[in-house]
């Protein structure tokens, strides 16, 4: 049984945002948290990710709890929908699931309208990291990077 969370249950949009949030948080001593065990929990309020972390400096322990209902349920629903699609569509899933600028702007507007400043900060940090990567500057290790392949950087076949 895990100890009660010492902070709020934080609603996130993806796994990468969970690690971004924990990197941004600090121990009372000013140290950074080292991720430890992670568990998927069926809470009364919905699906949660529980992370046990240890302070790099003083060795203190704490737990971060994330509400993943937004994307966990969405992922399952989308996978079910994909199974119902004809093969000529499912064979193009990688192409179809690539983000587009129009879709991205609609999504950012949705987050803005919802007042989700935490999600907007996450996106802003990711953009800053991509700019540093493209400019060849030394990474700070504080901003998130993509957790999967960078499909959106793939150049189209000539
Ligand atoms: Zn500490």
Boltz pocket constraint, residues with backbone or C-beta under 6 A from the ligand:
constraints:
  - pocket:
      binder: B
      contacts: [[A, 27], [A, 28], [A, 29], [A, 30], [A, 31], [A, 55], [A, 56], [A, 57], [A, 58], [A, 59], [A, 60]]
      max_distance: 6.0
